Amino acid sequence: MCLGVPGKIVEIYETNGLAMGKIDFGGVLREACLTYVPEAKLGDYVLVHVGFALNVISEEEAKETLALLNEIVNLEEEISAQD
């Protein structure tokens, strides 16, 4: 199983012949390779796994996924607090 995290493309550039981008993950900026999503453009949301954008997704899908990830974190914190 792998975990892809949605983020918004805020910058696109090329490095060593590869399409790259700065991706905003809720305020945290990280670099990701955009070579697998040549159709991606500034402002798009992408699903990123280990530094590679694998799919372009809708903003709605990105927000739903982020909400589910937040629920998991909150549940984990609740469980830890009970110990």
Beta strands, then each sheet from edge to edge (+ up, - down):
strand 1: 5-15
strand 2: 18-25
strand 3: 28-33
strand 4: 45-49
strand 5: 52-57
sheet 1: 3+ 2- 1+ 4- 5+
end
